[in-house]
Amino acid sequence: MITPLLKGLWVTFKHFVSKPITVQYPKARVGSFDAYRGLQAIRRNPDGSIKCVACGLCEVVCPALAIRIEIGEYEGRRYPITYELDGFRCIYCGLCEDVCPVNAIYLTKEYENVRYTKEELMLDKNALLKRGEMVK
């Protein structure tokens, strides 16, 4: 009868002196996996212009219909006049990243996307470009 009690106390003592595995989230952050698909961002060209050529493939392939593009043309080059992404509808599937011919849109490793209102999740071209600059 005393042997099981001593075994239980020994297990308790081992866990008491071992290193804790809990991460204190706001202060310490856990990294993500290599294949993790997080928040969207848009890249810029080295000259500072938007890398997107407004082909519209990301809008067509999006299963959640979360992307809307308005296309413009200037000196023979297409560009997005408006690029809107509804973060509330997006399912983070990564198809927009896979289909982009110039690798303009990509999914970052960031995972914090908490907002208080739905309007804060409606991301325009400038918000996506800003996110792309912050993540690099």
FENLINWO-V860140 format. One record per residue. N is the residue number from 1. SS is DSSP state (H for helix, E for strand, - for the rest). BURIAL is I if it has 9 or more other ideal C-beta (glycine too) atoms within 8 Angstrom, else O. Layout:
N&SS&BURIAL  N&SS&BURIAL
This chain:
1&-&O  2&H&O  3&H&O  4&H&O  5&H&O  6&H&O  7&H&O  8&H&O  9&H&O  10&H&O  11&H&O  12&H&O  13&H&O  14&H&O  15&H&O  16&H&O  17&H&O  18&-&O  19&-&O  20&-&O  21&-&O  22&-&O  23&-&O  24&-&O  25&-&O  26&-&O  27&-&O  28&-&O  29&-&O  30&-&O  31&-&O  32&-&O  33&-&O  34&-&O  35&-&O  36&-&O  37&-&O  38&-&I  39&-&I  40&E&I  41&E&I  42&E&I  43&-&I  44&E&I  45&-&O  46&-&O  47&-&O  48&-&O  49&-&O  50&E&I  51&-&I  52&-&I  53&-&I  54&-&I  55&-&O  56&-&O  57&H&I  58&H&I  59&H&I  60&H&O  61&H&I  62&-&I  63&-&O  64&-&I  65&-&O  66&-&I  67&E&I  68&E&O  69&E&I  70&E&O  71&E&I  72&E&I  73&E&O  74&E&O  75&-&O  76&-&O  77&E&O  78&E&O  79&E&I  80&E&I  81&E&O  82&E&I  83&E&I  84&E&I  85&E&I  86&E&I  87&-&I  88&-&O  89&-&O  90&-&I  91&-&O  92&-&O  93&-&O  94&-&O  95&H&I  96&H&I  97&H&I  98&H&O  99&H&I  100&-&I  101&-&O  102&-&O  103&-&I  104&-&I  105&E&I  106&E&I  107&E&I  108&-&I  109&-&O  110&-&I  111&-&O  112&-&O  113&-&I  114&-&O  115&-&O  116&-&O  117&-&O  118&H&O  119&H&O  120&H&O  121&H&I  122&E&I  123&E&I  124&-&I  125&H&I  126&H&O  127&H&O  128&H&I  129&H&I  130&H&O  131&H&I  132&H&I  133&H&O  134&H&O  135&H&I  136&-&O
